[in-house]
Each structure stands twice: as structure tokens, then as C-alpha cells.
Amino acid sequence: QVHLVESGGGLVQAGDSVRLSCVASGRIFSYSLPGWFRQAPGKEREFVAVIGWRDASPLYADSVKGRFTISRDDANNTVVYLQMNNLKPEDTALYYCATTSFSKFGSTSSRDFDYWGQGTQVTVSS
């Protein structure tokens, strides 16, 4: 059974930086692509970023481009990170780690992501 566990969230001020981590059980990141979504209160879950595949660069939501960076620990391939810089109050949300198959790379729909963590809360105060 696949387990994804996020950590690193918390309460920060606007302009601060935070790094989220997602640890996977087993070797799921060896045969799928990890990504991040977020959901703010009263809003739908939205795509944030996904690891690039083959020669493709990672994909980012327009709202986070230039501020957020997704990466993975290539040494053991069980951890993926989301470095978030210059945080804004509108980044406040519950952040989820999720995985999608190689064949669905390019999709930003949550329906195309198969496994999900429980989420970690990020709250940005102004």
C-alpha cells in the first residue's frame, strides 16, 4: 500500500520561505511522477507543481511560477520537496503531495493523480 506523508507546513509571514517535504513508502516515485496540490478553505483543490519527466521541465501553476520549486531527492528517490519563496497570504492552503503516471504527465487535473497524502497546512500572515 502506498503512503505519502507531507511535512514542513506552519504559520509564516508574507515574504518568508518554507520547504515542504513528502516522504513516500516503497519506491512509488520510481514509477510515477510526484506533484503538489493545494486547497484553500472554500475553494477547490488546485494544481501547484509536478516533477518533470524525461527532458521536460517541471510544470508549475502560473500563480507560483518563479517563487516555488519542486525537486526530488535523487539519492533514494523517496522524498520530494516543494521550496516556497516569497510567500503571500493567498498561498495559505492545505498542501497535498500526490502522484501521477508517466503517461499522464502534463495533466494538472487532480483526477489524474492516483495517490494522495493527508496534507500539511501552510498559513501565511500579512
Disulfide bonds with the S-S distance in Angstrom:
Cys22-Cys97 2.14
